[in-house]
Amino acid sequence: MKKSKTNSLIPVEGILDKILVIRNQRVILDRDIALLYEVETRALKQAVKRNINRFPPDFMFTLTKKEIDLMVSQNVIPSKSYFGGANPMTFTEQGVSMLSSVLNSERAIEINILIMRAFVKLREIISTHKKVEVKLKEFESKLQEHDEQILQIIQVINQLITPPEPPQKKVGFTID
């Protein structure tokens, strides 16, 4: 198998940074994909528009002004000018896969493979985090049980340590 130049230049971790969550979907912005493919964003958008029937809403969608404003306010992007005036397209994992058929270049194919691997790695990371979260909740539950048992043990020890109060001597006379 031939080793690709792209694999050595762009680690999967570098692509993970470009995956964002928008509309509860993991997506990559058109600008970031264009940079990876080494094409102009304009050319990428034109290729998509010429083949728009290949990109249903679950493969690709265009950001609204409100979503762009939100990205700026959360420092995901530096400013609206980051997109060059046009509303950006975002591509889901399936949309990125479809791009390889629209942009039929060697670089596009190599980058698509890397992006697919990045999405897979992201799913693995999320899965691992969920497993860790479940384990932590189980551990927390056990700790709460143990805390209650330890408190009961401490109360019993305190009762055993505390000497009984000596009987009080009666004051006064007693008649037999």
C-alpha positions as a Markdown table, in Angstrom:
| # | Residue | x | y | z |
|---|---|---|---|---|
| 1 | Met | 0.0 | 0.0 | 0.0 |
| 2 | Lys | 1.4 | 3.4 | -1.0 |
| 3 | Lys | 2.0 | 5.9 | 1.9 |
| 4 | Ser | 0.2 | 9.2 | 1.3 |
| 5 | Lys | 1.9 | 12.5 | 1.7 |
| 6 | Thr | -1.3 | 13.9 | 3.2 |
| 7 | Asn | -1.3 | 11.4 | 6.1 |
| 8 | Ser | 2.1 | 12.6 | 7.3 |
| 9 | Leu | 1.2 | 16.3 | 6.9 |
| 10 | Ile | -2.2 | 16.4 | 8.7 |
| 11 | Pro | -2.7 | 14.3 | 11.8 |
| 12 | Val | -6.3 | 13.2 | 12.6 |
| 13 | Glu | -6.1 | 15.2 | 15.8 |
| 14 | Gly | -5.7 | 18.4 | 13.6 |
| 15 | Ile | -8.9 | 17.6 | 11.8 |
| 16 | Leu | -10.7 | 16.9 | 15.1 |
| 17 | Asp | -10.3 | 20.6 | 16.0 |
| 18 | Lys | -12.2 | 21.5 | 13.0 |
| 19 | Ile | -15.3 | 19.4 | 13.8 |
| 20 | Leu | -18.0 | 21.6 | 15.5 |
| 21 | Val | -21.4 | 20.8 | 16.9 |
| 22 | Ile | -24.1 | 22.9 | 15.2 |
| 23 | Arg | -27.8 | 22.0 | 15.3 |
| 24 | Asn | -26.9 | 19.0 | 17.4 |
| 25 | Gln | -24.8 | 17.6 | 14.5 |
| 26 | Arg | -21.1 | 17.2 | 14.2 |
| 27 | Val | -20.0 | 19.2 | 11.1 |
| 28 | Ile | -17.1 | 20.8 | 9.4 |
| 29 | Leu | -17.3 | 24.3 | 7.9 |
| 30 | Asp | -16.8 | 24.8 | 4.1 |
| 31 | Arg | -13.8 | 27.1 | 4.8 |
| 32 | Asp | -12.0 | 24.4 | 6.8 |
| 33 | Ile | -12.6 | 21.7 | 4.2 |
| 34 | Ala | -11.5 | 24.0 | 1.4 |
| 35 | Leu | -8.2 | 24.7 | 3.3 |
| 36 | Leu | -7.7 | 21.0 | 3.8 |
| 37 | Tyr | -8.4 | 20.2 | 0.1 |
| 38 | Glu | -6.2 | 23.2 | -0.9 |
| 39 | Val | -9.0 | 24.7 | -3.0 |
| 40 | Glu | -10.8 | 28.1 | -2.7 |
| 41 | Thr | -14.0 | 28.1 | -0.7 |
| 42 | Arg | -15.7 | 29.6 | -3.7 |
| 43 | Ala | -14.7 | 26.7 | -5.8 |
| 44 | Leu | -15.9 | 24.2 | -3.2 |
| 45 | Lys | -19.3 | 25.9 | -2.9 |
| 46 | Gln | -19.7 | 26.0 | -6.7 |
| 47 | Ala | -19.0 | 22.3 | -7.0 |
| 48 | Val | -21.6 | 21.6 | -4.3 |
| 49 | Lys | -24.2 | 23.9 | -5.9 |
| 50 | Arg | -23.7 | 22.2 | -9.3 |
| 51 | Asn | -24.4 | 18.9 | -7.5 |
| 52 | Ile | -26.9 | 20.1 | -4.9 |
| 53 | Asn | -29.1 | 17.0 | -5.3 |
| 54 | Arg | -26.3 | 15.0 | -3.7 |
| 55 | Phe | -26.4 | 17.1 | -0.5 |
| 56 | Pro | -29.7 | 16.7 | 1.4 |
| 57 | Pro | -30.1 | 18.7 | 4.7 |
| 58 | Asp | -28.7 | 15.9 | 6.8 |
| 59 | Phe | -25.5 | 16.0 | 4.6 |
| 60 | Met | -25.0 | 19.8 | 4.3 |
| 61 | Phe | -26.7 | 22.9 | 5.5 |
| 62 | Thr | -26.0 | 26.7 | 5.3 |
| 63 | Leu | -25.6 | 28.6 | 8.6 |
| 64 | Thr | -28.1 | 31.3 | 9.5 |
| 65 | Lys | -27.1 | 34.8 | 10.5 |
| 66 | Lys | -28.1 | 33.9 | 14.1 |
| 67 | Glu | -25.9 | 30.8 | 14.1 |
| 68 | Ile | -22.9 | 32.9 | 12.8 |
| 69 | Asp | -23.5 | 35.5 | 15.5 |
| 70 | Leu | -23.6 | 32.8 | 18.2 |
| 71 | Met | -20.3 | 31.3 | 16.9 |
| 72 | Val | -18.7 | 34.8 | 17.1 |
| 73 | Ser | -20.0 | 35.4 | 20.6 |
| 74 | Gln | -18.7 | 32.0 | 21.8 |
| 75 | Asn | -15.3 | 32.7 | 20.2 |
| 76 | Val | -15.6 | 29.7 | 17.8 |
| 77 | Ile | -14.7 | 32.1 | 15.0 |
| 78 | Pro | -13.0 | 35.5 | 15.4 |
| 79 | Ser | -15.6 | 37.6 | 13.5 |
| 80 | Lys | -18.2 | 37.4 | 10.8 |
| 81 | Ser | -15.6 | 38.5 | 8.2 |
| 82 | Tyr | -13.9 | 35.1 | 8.8 |
| 83 | Phe | -16.4 | 33.7 | 6.2 |
| 84 | Gly | -15.8 | 36.5 | 3.6 |
| 85 | Gly | -19.3 | 37.8 | 3.6 |
| 86 | Ala | -21.2 | 34.6 | 2.5 |
| 87 | Asn | -23.0 | 32.3 | 4.9 |
| 88 | Pro | -20.9 | 29.2 | 5.3 |
| 89 | Met | -22.0 | 25.7 | 4.3 |
| 90 | Thr | -21.5 | 23.0 | 6.9 |
| 91 | Phe | -20.9 | 19.3 | 6.1 |
| 92 | Thr | -21.8 | 16.4 | 8.2 |
| 93 | Glu | -19.8 | 13.2 | 8.0 |
| 94 | Gln | -22.0 | 11.9 | 5.2 |
| 95 | Gly | -21.7 | 15.3 | 3.4 |
| 96 | Val | -17.9 | 15.1 | 3.6 |
| 97 | Ser | -18.0 | 11.6 | 2.2 |
| 98 | Met | -20.2 | 12.9 | -0.7 |
| 99 | Leu | -17.7 | 15.6 | -1.4 |
| 100 | Ser | -15.2 | 13.1 | -2.6 |
| 101 | Ser | -17.5 | 12.3 | -5.5 |
| 102 | Val | -17.9 | 16.0 | -6.4 |
| 103 | Leu | -14.3 | 17.0 | -6.0 |
| 104 | Asn | -12.6 | 14.2 | -7.8 |
| 105 | Ser | -9.0 | 14.9 | -7.0 |
| 106 | Glu | -6.3 | 12.7 | -5.4 |
| 107 | Arg | -6.0 | 15.3 | -2.5 |
| 108 | Ala | -9.8 | 15.3 | -2.0 |
| 109 | Ile | -9.8 | 11.5 | -1.7 |
| 110 | Glu | -6.9 | 11.5 | 0.8 |
| 111 | Ile | -8.4 | 14.3 | 2.9 |
| 112 | Asn | -11.8 | 12.6 | 2.9 |
| 113 | Ile | -10.2 | 9.5 | 4.3 |
| 114 | Leu | -8.5 | 11.5 | 7.0 |
| 115 | Ile | -11.8 | 13.3 | 7.9 |
| 116 | Met | -13.7 | 10.0 | 8.0 |
| 117 | Arg | -11.0 | 8.7 | 10.5 |
| 118 | Ala | -11.4 | 11.9 | 12.5 |
| 119 | Phe | -15.2 | 11.4 | 12.8 |
| 120 | Val | -14.6 | 7.8 | 13.9 |
| 121 | Lys | -12.0 | 8.9 | 16.4 |
| 122 | Leu | -14.4 | 11.5 | 17.8 |
| 123 | Arg | -17.1 | 8.8 | 18.2 |
| 124 | Glu | -14.6 | 6.7 | 20.1 |
| 125 | Ile | -13.7 | 9.6 | 22.3 |
| 126 | Ile | -17.3 | 10.4 | 23.1 |
| 127 | Ser | -18.1 | 6.7 | 23.8 |
| 128 | Thr | -15.1 | 6.5 | 26.2 |
| 129 | His | -16.3 | 9.6 | 28.0 |
| 130 | Lys | -19.8 | 8.2 | 28.4 |
| 131 | Lys | -18.4 | 5.0 | 29.8 |
| 132 | Val | -16.2 | 7.0 | 32.2 |
| 133 | Glu | -19.2 | 9.1 | 33.2 |
| 134 | Val | -21.3 | 5.9 | 34.0 |
| 135 | Lys | -18.4 | 4.5 | 36.1 |
| 136 | Leu | -18.0 | 7.7 | 38.0 |
| 137 | Lys | -21.8 | 7.8 | 38.8 |
| 138 | Glu | -21.6 | 4.2 | 40.1 |
| 139 | Phe | -18.5 | 5.1 | 42.2 |
| 140 | Glu | -20.3 | 8.2 | 43.6 |
| 141 | Ser | -23.3 | 6.1 | 44.5 |
| 142 | Lys | -21.1 | 3.5 | 46.3 |
| 143 | Leu | -19.3 | 6.3 | 48.1 |
| 144 | Gln | -22.6 | 7.7 | 49.4 |
| 145 | Glu | -23.5 | 4.3 | 50.7 |
| 146 | His | -20.1 | 4.0 | 52.4 |
| 147 | Asp | -20.4 | 7.5 | 53.8 |
| 148 | Glu | -23.7 | 6.6 | 55.6 |
| 149 | Gln | -22.2 | 3.3 | 56.9 |
| 150 | Ile | -19.1 | 5.1 | 58.1 |
| 151 | Leu | -21.3 | 7.7 | 60.0 |
| 152 | Gln | -23.2 | 4.8 | 61.7 |
| 153 | Ile | -19.9 | 3.2 | 62.7 |
| 154 | Ile | -18.6 | 6.5 | 64.1 |
| 155 | Gln | -21.8 | 6.9 | 66.1 |
| 156 | Val | -21.4 | 3.4 | 67.6 |
| 157 | Ile | -17.7 | 4.0 | 68.4 |
| 158 | Asn | -18.6 | 7.3 | 70.1 |
| 159 | Gln | -21.2 | 5.5 | 72.2 |
| 160 | Leu | -18.7 | 2.8 | 73.2 |
| 161 | Ile | -15.9 | 5.3 | 74.0 |
| 162 | Thr | -18.1 | 7.6 | 76.1 |
| 163 | Pro | -18.0 | 6.3 | 79.6 |
| 164 | Pro | -21.4 | 5.7 | 81.2 |
| 165 | Glu | -22.3 | 8.4 | 83.6 |
| 166 | Pro | -21.8 | 7.3 | 87.2 |
| 167 | Pro | -25.0 | 7.0 | 89.2 |
| 168 | Gln | -25.7 | 10.1 | 91.2 |
| 169 | Lys | -25.7 | 9.9 | 94.9 |
| 170 | Lys | -28.9 | 10.7 | 96.5 |
| 171 | Val | -28.9 | 13.7 | 98.8 |
| 172 | Gly | -30.8 | 13.7 | 102.0 |
| 173 | Phe | -32.1 | 11.2 | 104.5 |
| 174 | Thr | -33.5 | 7.8 | 103.9 |
| 175 | Ile | -35.8 | 6.1 | 106.3 |
| 176 | Asp | -35.7 | 2.3 | 106.4 |
